[in-house]
Amino acid sequence: MRNEYKKQQVKSNWRRWLLEILFPDKKFDGQFQNPGTEEIFDFDDVMARENPIAFIAQDIAYYPVGDDKELFAVFISGLGQPEEISSQRSCRYAQTLNTGVANMNNSSFLKENPIFSFLNKYLDWIDAAIHRIGLAGSPAIRNTASLIIYAIENDKSLNFSGDSHGTILLARAINFAKKKVY
């Protein structure tokens, strides 16, 4: 029931529907997520707000107990981390670093009961290789770049962090944003 609620919050491009039917976590690709509550926030809805970065800081970022809530980072997870696992790891990072974390979801191809289990575990690695050589895009790349451009154009401070494959996506987003802004 909780996952159904999350899925209804996210607006999906019809071109991705087949991919999202085959790999349900792909629905969350490039969407914001509060690691503490696991609530998913549609990227376009967040960016349509008057001050999206303040909204992310106040309503999406998870802050560990005792944190002063003055700093947060948008975190892009690595391979094989469906949205619930990404949340758990982000909470651990937030607690270890004693700072807030908001997820930019990097969805996974992993499924609980795949038809071809021998192949399923390799799909994220294949996807990462394709991203690394720049042959594919991702909503996480596009949306992170949009967020970077918004921060630059509105003179807002914003911190990012990536884990493993998330660093590849973050680097591509930064390069894309640099080309658009400069």
Disulfide bonds with the S-S distance in Angstrom:
none
